[in-house]
């Protein structure tokens, strides 16, 4: 199968209409969107879906009943289902957000209640990708960062190559944070540069590698463990 990559930077640069959701990818039942944030979205909540916010550029303020969080570029946070929230751009810099949300009805056995409310109620948990990358020690072993509905967001240090492998019933989204990631299938090799993503469809034999070092984010169903995700033996 031929894979197609998406230049997220190029899509971000093309955005002109504030809060218009541009669909860029789908992984399993999850939609991935990009939007330009200017001003604020009024207070609301989603009763059946978690929402994942990744700031591509600029600053995003999240105000929730659990507390506040300010996300800078390459920071991410989840607003769990049922939590009321307001999102707004900050400062004078252009704010672009990559947004993840289930399309249709998510799996209700997952999601709600996994992230505990902050004890002091003053801040919403967030993750800084640069800091998380510095903590990576084992190449080719994805590390779970957070869960959004049934999906796991993971970060991986890629050096050398994985074995050939496939995921029979789940897609896998890959987004390059740093370096150059090679994705090989039976149709050839595709080079993913920083700021690019692709989805490896379920049932597609593939392997990942880097001639130097790459840091990638992946979104995959939480039932796929870290070693199986890379075709490694437990």
C-alpha positions in Angstrom: 0.0 0.0 0.0 1.2 3.5 -0.9 1.4 5.8 2.1 0.9 9.5 1.9 2.4 12.1 4.2 1.0 15.4 5.4 3.1 18.5 5.9 1.5 19.9 9.0 3.6 23.0 8.8 2.3 23.8 5.3 -1.3 23.2 6.3 -0.8 25.5 9.4 0.6 28.3 7.2 -2.4 28.1 4.9 -5.0 28.6 7.6 -6.8 31.9 7.4 -10.3 31.4 8.9 -10.3 31.3 12.7 -11.7 28.1 14.3 -12.4 26.4 11.0 -11.5 22.7 11.6 -9.3 21.3 8.8 -9.4 17.5 8.8 -5.9 16.2 8.1 -6.0 12.6 9.1 -8.0 9.7 10.6 -6.6 6.9 12.8 -9.2 4.2 13.8 -12.2 6.2 14.9 -10.2 9.4 15.7 -10.1 12.5 13.6 -7.1 14.8 13.6 -7.7 18.4 12.8 -5.8 21.7 12.5 -7.3 25.1 13.3 -6.3 28.7 13.7 -7.2 30.0 17.2 -8.0 33.7 17.4 -9.9 34.8 20.5 -11.9 32.4 22.6 -14.4 29.6 22.4 -17.3 29.9 24.8 -17.5 27.6 27.8 -18.8 24.1 26.9 -18.4 20.4 27.7 -18.5 17.1 25.8 -20.3 14.3 27.6 -19.1 11.4 25.6 -15.6 12.4 24.2 -12.2 13.4 25.5 -10.4 16.1 23.6 -6.6 16.3 23.0 -5.0 19.7 22.3 -1.5 19.9 20.8 -0.2 23.4 20.3 1.6 23.6 16.9 2.5 27.3 17.4 1.7 30.2 19.6 0.0 29.9 23.0 -3.3 28.4 24.1 -5.0 29.0 27.4 -7.3 26.2 28.7 -9.6 27.2 31.5 -11.5 24.3 33.0 -13.5 23.4 36.1 -10.3 21.4 37.1 -8.1 24.5 36.8 -6.0 26.4 34.3 -3.3 25.4 31.8 -1.3 27.5 29.4 0.1 25.5 26.5 3.0 26.7 24.4 4.3 25.2 21.2 4.9 21.5 21.5 2.9 21.1 24.6 -0.2 18.9 24.9 -3.2 18.4 27.3 -6.4 16.4 27.5 -9.7 17.8 28.5 -11.7 14.7 29.7 -15.3 14.1 28.8 -17.7 15.9 31.1 -15.2 18.6 32.1 -16.4 22.1 31.1 -13.8 24.3 29.5 -12.9 27.4 27.6 -10.0 27.7 25.1 -8.4 30.9 23.9 -5.4 32.2 22.1 -2.8 34.3 24.1 -0.3 37.0 23.1 0.3 38.4 19.7 1.8 35.3 18.1 -0.3 33.2 15.7 -1.8 30.2 17.5 -2.4 27.0 15.6 -3.7 23.9 17.4 -3.6 20.2 16.3 -6.8 18.8 17.7 -7.8 15.1 18.3 -11.3 13.9 18.9 -13.3 10.7 18.3 -15.6 10.8 15.3 -18.8 9.2 16.3 -19.4 7.4 19.5 -16.1 6.6 21.4 -15.7 3.4 23.4 -17.4 4.2 26.7 -15.4 1.5 28.6 -12.3 3.7 28.1 -11.6 7.3 28.7 -13.6 8.7 31.6 -11.8 8.8 34.9 -8.3 7.8 33.8 -6.9 11.3 34.4 -7.4 12.3 38.0 -8.4 15.9 38.8 -5.6 17.9 40.3 -5.6 17.7 44.1 -5.5 21.5 44.5 -7.8 22.2 41.6 -5.5 24.9 40.3 -4.0 23.4 37.1 -4.8 21.0 34.3 -2.1 18.4 33.6 0.0 19.1 30.5 3.0 17.4 28.9 5.9 19.2 27.2 7.3 17.2 24.3 10.8 18.6 24.5 11.1 17.6 28.2 9.5 14.2 27.6 12.0 13.5 24.8 15.0 14.2 27.1 13.7 11.4 29.3 13.8 8.7 26.6 16.5 6.1 27.2 15.6 3.0 25.2 15.5 3.4 21.4 12.5 1.9 19.6 10.4 1.5 22.8 7.5 3.8 22.8 6.7 5.5 26.1 3.0 6.2 26.9 2.3 9.9 27.7 -1.5 10.1 28.0 -4.7 8.4 27.0 -7.5 10.1 25.1 -10.6 7.9 25.0 -9.3 4.5 23.8 -6.2 5.9 22.2 -2.7 6.1 23.6 -0.3 9.0 22.7 3.3 7.8 22.9 6.7 9.2 22.3 9.6 7.2 20.8 13.3 7.6 20.2 14.0 6.0 16.8 17.5 4.8 16.0 18.3 2.0 13.6 15.3 0.0 12.4 12.4 -2.0 13.7 11.6 -5.5 12.5 8.9 -5.8 9.8 5.5 -5.9 11.4 1.8 -5.0 11.1 -1.1 -4.2 13.3 -4.1 -6.3 12.2 -7.0 -4.3 13.6 -5.6 -0.8 14.4 -4.2 2.1 12.5 -1.1 3.9 13.7 -0.4 7.7 13.3 3.2 8.9 13.3 4.2 12.5 13.7 7.9 13.6 13.6 9.0 16.0 16.3 12.7 15.9 15.5 14.9 14.4 12.9 14.1 12.2 10.0 11.9 9.1 10.2 11.9 6.5 7.4 8.7 4.5 7.0 9.1 1.4 4.7 6.3 -0.7 3.2 6.3 -3.2 0.4 5.8 -0.3 -2.0 9.0 1.4 -0.9 10.3 3.9 1.6 8.9 7.3 2.6 10.9 9.9 4.5 9.1 11.9 7.2 10.7 15.1 8.1 10.1 17.3 11.2 6.5 18.6 11.2 5.2 15.8 8.9 2.8 13.0 9.7 1.2 9.9 8.2 -1.1 7.1 9.1 -0.1 3.5 8.6 -3.4 1.7 7.9 -4.2 -1.5 9.8 -2.9 -4.7 8.1 0.0 -2.8 6.4 3.4 -4.5 6.7 5.9 -1.9 7.6 9.0 -1.0 9.5 10.4 2.2 10.9 14.0 3.5 11.1 16.3 6.4 11.2 19.9 6.7 9.9 20.6 9.2 12.7 18.0 9.9 15.4 14.4 10.8 15.3 11.8 11.7 17.9 8.3 10.7 16.9 4.8 10.9 18.5 2.4 8.1 17.8 -1.3 7.7 18.3 -2.5 4.1 18.5 -5.2 2.1 20.3 -4.2 1.5 23.9 -4.7 -2.2 23.5 -1.5 -2.4 21.4 1.4 -2.7 23.8 4.6 -0.8 23.2 6.7 -3.7 22.1 4.0 -5.0 19.7 3.7 -1.5 18.3 7.3 -1.7 17.0 7.2 -5.4 16.1 9.6 -6.3 19.0 9.4 -9.4 21.2 8.1 -9.0 24.7 
